[in-house]
Amino acid sequence: MAAQQNKLAYITGSSKGIGKALVEVLLEKGFQVIGLSRSNEIDHHNFQHAEIDLSNIKAVAAYSFEKQASQVILVNNAGLVGDINPVGAVDNQKITEVMNVNTIAPQILCNNFLKRFQNEKGEFHILNISSGAGKSPISSWATYCASKAALDLFSETISSELEWSQLTNWHIHSCAPGVVDTAMQSQIRTASEAEFNRVQYFKDLKLNNELYSPEFVANKLLQVIENPQNFPETLISVRDF
Ligand SMILES: NC(=O)c1ccc[n+]([C@@H]2O[C@H](COP(=O)([O-])OP(=O)(O)OC[C@H]3O[C@@H](n4cnc5c(N)ncnc54)[C@H](OP(=O)(O)O)[C@@H]3O)[C@@H](O)[C@H]2O)c1
């Protein structure tokens, strides 16, 4: 039991979707979990909720990783697709919010996580939740695509730096989870054809039961968390393993 308490996960976006499913899987595996989000639905003796708005960059920078363990992971999972519209018709406030939550907050949390633990003994892992949308353009998702492309390259750069510093007890991945049955997909399906030319494709995925469940994705992410050395590439996709 004592050994189990030595596994600690900080997970953003723990209140819903993929993040909530991952919290539940990790709690079952004996992790202590700290969930960062605005709301919370999880009540478990090994779970602690840190209420935070990740679009508030001052609050993100002030967050401190107080708890330590022999295995510590940071999962930057919180994200939003934003205003589904072509550039020229997008709400400017949403551009800022998407970039803050999807890109700036993860960068600051990675920076502070490394500052806090890079001289400590133990096993450390950063798992950023990216998207296939960070690899090729999807009309009406420009900011979302850009936010995830930035997260991927940021992660690859950290990977180079870990190699340079010979921090062999550290791992980093940026993982695309596939198309997952969450509130984000519900929002995508509410777009009109005028707002989003591929909306029918996403409606069809749902109709044909082709979405991954959050639980399926959480169990895939668990494989990466349990055996990071089996995933030598920084950029990975749930579709591939
Ligand atoms: N679903 C998909 O098909 C899909 C595909 C590719 C990539 N992804 C990525 O997977 C990740 C999780 O997505 P999901 O589908 O599980 O989304 P979701 O069900 O909509 O959940 C989003 C999570 O992010 C948190 N969040 C959003 N804005 C926040 C803010 N300002 N401050 C703090 N937390 C915030 C939410 O918490 P609160 O509302 O409680 O704050 C919630 O827990 C995202 O990074 C997304 O880009 C999803």
The ligand as a Gaussian input file, in Angstrom:
#p B3LYP/6-31G(d) Opt

LIG

0 1
 N      -12.892000      14.574000     -27.795000
 C      -12.160000      14.451000     -28.903000
 O      -12.619000      13.931000     -29.943000
 C      -10.732000      14.926000     -28.910000
 C       -9.988000      14.718000     -30.084000
 C       -8.668000      15.142000     -30.110000
 C       -8.121000      15.752000     -29.006000
 N       -8.876000      15.948000     -27.888000
 C       -8.233000      16.618000     -26.748000
 O       -8.451000      15.880000     -25.575000
 C       -8.461000      16.754000     -24.442000
 C       -9.680000      16.478000     -23.576000
 O      -10.818000      16.728000     -24.381000
 P      -12.271000      16.142000     -24.043000
 O      -12.850000      15.747000     -25.327000
 O      -12.194000      15.179000     -22.911000
 O      -12.987000      17.493000     -23.600000
 P      -14.207000      17.810000     -22.603000
 O      -14.992000      16.583000     -22.327000
 O      -14.880000      18.994000     -23.188000
 O      -13.442000      18.233000     -21.259000
 C      -12.590000      19.324000     -21.257000
 C      -11.904000      19.422000     -19.917000
 O      -11.048000      20.589000     -19.963000
 C      -11.340000      21.414000     -18.857000
 N      -11.215000      22.832000     -19.196000
 C      -11.685000      23.461000     -20.293000
 N      -11.473000      24.793000     -20.170000
 C      -10.861000      24.990000     -18.969000
 C      -10.419000      26.126000     -18.265000
 N      -10.561000      27.370000     -18.744000
 N       -9.835000      25.954000     -17.054000
 C       -9.713000      24.708000     -16.528000
 N      -10.113000      23.593000     -17.149000
 C      -10.698000      23.730000     -18.358000
 C      -12.782000      21.090000     -18.478000
 O      -12.956000      21.349000     -17.079000
 P      -13.941000      22.471000     -16.460000
 O      -14.995000      22.747000     -17.472000
 O      -14.430000      21.845000     -15.189000
 O      -13.031000      23.618000     -16.190000
 C      -12.872000      19.607000     -18.776000
 O      -12.477000      18.839000     -17.663000
 C       -8.415000      18.170000     -25.008000
 O       -7.102000      18.677000     -24.933000
 C       -8.819000      17.979000     -26.444000
 O       -8.279000      18.982000     -27.291000
 C      -10.165000      15.549000     -27.813000

